[in-house]
Amino acid sequence: MLRYWTAGESHGKALVALVDGFPAGVNVDTAIIDAELRRRQGGYGRGGRQRIETDRVDVLSGVWHGTTIGSPIALQVVNRDYKLETLDDLPRPRPGHGDLTGAVKYLGSIRGVLERASARETTVRVAAGALARQLLSAFGIDVLGYVVELGGVAIAPLAGTLAGTLEEQRARRDESEIYALDPARDAEIKELIDRTGKEGDTLGGVVEVRVEGLPFGLGTHAQWDQKLDGRIAQAVMAVQAIKGVEIGLGFEAARRPGSQVHDPIHYDAAQRDTPNLGFARPTNNAGGLEAGMTNGQPLVVRAAKKPISTLRKPLDSINLQTKQPEAASYERSDVCAVSAASVIVENVVAFEVARALTDKFGHDSLNEMQARYKLFLEMARER
Ligand code: EPS
């Protein structure tokens, strides 16, 4: 099974991802991983930490002469701001963080919890996802993440209304400092972030990920923990500060009658050689998943990110020693990390799709996977 774990503290020596079950024969371009790491550090509204770090991946194992060899791949990103041994504990837990709950649960310090709970850990989740994308691209599968809403302001477009190819949308997104698909809205959103920061407050938002080029049948209906929608929801909900996940129409589907939710099935022989095998769907309200399996349509996932919990104008808290009311502690933080969240969610979704791809076509070697993929398409077309 393709999977990964991470290790590392925000101000520890380094962050590490251990990727296990990755097929042999995939050429690894670390520049692709570094580009995603750079994007994760960016976006308007980030704090001082990103001026200290220049995140770069170091591939410690599993790659020989630039190609994977089927053994575990260890990815490391060194923290320039390594200072954990000199840092004190926080006296007053910050509402919204794991400070209070973690200190109680582990009968220990706030520092011991916040260092691992910090979204800095997503650095190596992005690295693992950016590695997985290099497997996906060998199958013509492409992934794009972007911001659709920030601080309650819709930037759009929403699922299914996107104009242009994924490449054209990527170019538009990369012009935007917000990582939205409409760079013309940047000034207004930046102003909102600036104003909020001056008020000592923070902002959340909604990000969307679109995956194109998917074949039929990734995931399965047969067992609950292998349904791809469930796996994606778990991976996305497990990103720091994510409070909600939607696939396709998501919550909106609950408000409409069935006739305005389910996607009719048409057949168009001209599309027979594409991943949808000719089964064209005029709408994609299902977001590419039916019964936990990909249905040949683009996968569309949205995630809601709450505002960052560290507030410069702190909320009420208590001093853990004295139990007296005091304002919450403040540690350097960001005003808005929604743009960064779009990069993180994009890459964690990519990893789950790669995992489902290896579940279906094997994970020993890229060559074998591609042969099995081709055979599957031929058999599915003829069925
Ligand atoms: C982050 C690094 C952290 C924070 C931020 C995310 O660095 P530091 O604590 O040294 O400033 O900027 O973490 C949070 C705000 C959080 O709530 O987790 C990063 O690299 O993404």
Boltz pocket constraint, residues with backbone or C-beta under 6 A from the ligand:
constraints:
  - pocket:
      binder: B
      contacts: [[A, 10], [A, 40], [A, 47], [A, 48], [A, 49], [A, 50], [A, 81], [A, 117], [A, 118], [A, 119], [A, 120], [A, 121], [A, 123], [A, 240], [A, 308], [A, 309], [A, 310], [A, 331], [A, 332], [A, 333], [A, 334]]
      max_distance: 6.0
